[in-house]
Amino acid sequence: MRRNGQLIAADIQGHIEQVRAIAQHEGLSQSCLERIEKAERVVPKMQATIEFVSGYVGQQIHQLDLTQPASFAMHAKLIPSYYLDRVAQTRTVRDGTPLRELAARLRAPLFEPGGVLRES
């Protein structure tokens, strides 16, 4: 599901509030609570970054003049699959394998016969 920066930031904020409540309930240290506050302060910058990157990617894809199904496939499947590959590269082989497998599963149908990104 495609999501915008505002929705993602709201979800992150919700998770931060849950973590804060758990940390307070468990009596974690002041240092821990300060780290939660620090994470909360970067959420607006994260939202702005997500919105900027999303807009830039949208412009680049628009310039390709793709059909609506191909454009959707790029946004919803192809680009996320490559992000998963990049994240997998930062993990151990064992931890990265499920991410690489998911990335391959997202891409495969796009290039199979009848797939929206398969060349004729």
C-alpha positions in Angstrom: 0.0 0.0 0.0 1.4 3.4 -1.0 1.6 5.8 1.9 2.5 9.5 2.2 4.9 11.1 4.7 2.1 12.3 6.9 0.7 8.8 7.4 4.1 7.3 8.0 5.0 10.1 10.5 1.6 9.5 12.3 2.4 5.8 12.6 5.9 6.4 13.9 4.5 8.9 16.4 2.0 6.2 17.6 4.8 3.7 18.0 6.8 6.2 20.0 3.9 6.9 22.3 3.5 3.1 22.9 7.3 2.7 23.6 7.2 5.7 25.9 4.3 4.2 27.9 6.0 0.8 28.2 9.3 2.5 29.2 7.5 4.5 31.9 5.5 1.5 33.1 8.7 -0.6 33.3 10.5 2.1 35.2 13.3 2.4 32.6 16.1 5.0 33.2 15.9 8.7 32.5 18.5 8.1 29.8 16.2 5.7 28.0 13.3 8.2 28.2 15.5 10.9 26.8 16.4 8.7 23.9 12.7 8.2 23.2 12.2 12.0 23.2 15.2 12.4 20.9 13.6 10.0 18.4 10.4 11.8 18.6 12.1 15.1 17.7 13.3 13.8 14.4 9.9 12.6 13.2 9.0 15.9 11.5 12.3 15.9 9.6 11.6 12.3 8.6 8.2 13.3 7.3 9.7 16.1 5.2 12.4 13.8 3.8 9.8 11.1 2.9 7.6 13.7 1.2 10.5 15.2 -0.7 11.8 11.8 -1.9 8.3 10.6 -2.8 7.7 13.8 -4.9 11.1 13.5 -6.6 10.5 9.8 -7.5 7.0 10.6 -8.7 8.4 13.3 -11.0 11.0 10.9 -12.4 8.5 8.2 -13.1 6.1 10.7 -14.6 8.8 11.6 -17.1 9.0 8.0 -18.3 5.4 8.4 -19.6 4.4 4.9 -18.4 1.0 3.4 -18.5 -1.0 3.6 -15.3 -0.4 -0.1 -14.5 3.4 0.2 -15.1 3.6 3.4 -13.1 1.8 1.7 -10.2 4.0 -1.3 -10.4 7.1 0.8 -10.2 5.8 2.7 -7.1 4.3 -0.3 -5.3 6.6 -3.2 -6.2 9.8 -2.4 -8.1 11.2 0.5 -6.1 10.3 -1.0 -2.7 12.0 -4.3 -3.9 15.2 -2.4 -4.6 15.0 -0.7 -1.2 14.7 -4.1 0.4 17.8 -5.2 -1.5 19.7 -2.2 -0.2 18.7 -2.9 3.4 19.6 -6.5 3.0 23.1 -5.4 2.1 23.5 -3.9 5.5 22.6 -7.1 7.3 24.4 -10.4 7.9 23.8 -12.9 5.1 21.4 -14.8 7.3 19.4 -11.7 8.3 19.4 -10.3 4.8 18.2 -13.4 3.1 14.5 -13.0 3.9 14.7 -9.4 2.7 16.3 -10.5 -0.6 13.7 -13.2 -1.0 10.9 -10.8 -0.5 12.4 -8.4 -3.0 12.7 -11.1 -5.6 9.0 -12.1 -5.0 7.9 -8.5 -5.5 9.8 -8.2 -8.8 9.3 -11.6 -10.4 5.7 -11.2 -11.5 6.5 -7.8 -13.1 8.8 -9.3 -15.6 7.1 -12.7 -16.3 5.0 -13.1 -19.5 2.1 -10.8 -19.1 3.8 -8.8 -16.4 3.4 -5.0 -16.7 7.1 -4.4 -17.0 8.0 -7.2 -19.4 9.3 -6.0 -22.8 7.3 -7.1 -25.7 
